[in-house]
Amino acid sequence: MKAFLAAIVVAIGVAAGAAFVLDNTFQITSPEAFTTEGARPGEPGRNLIQY
């Protein structure tokens, strides 16, 4: 019974630690992640094809 309770405590600790690390370190917003010159036009309408 002690081993089972210790396993539950460790599992909760690992889950809380992983959530803290992922929320504060590895996650960034999509505008920060996908900022390339080709994907975002500087001025709307300027880079459109003219016929």
Contacts in CASP RR format, 6 or more apart in sequence:
PFRMAT RR
TARGET T0000
AUTHOR 0000-0000-0000
METHOD contacts of the structure
MODEL  1
MKAFLAAIVVAIGVAAGAAFVLDNTFQITSPEAFTTEGARPGEPGRNLIQ
Y
41 47 0 8 1.000
END
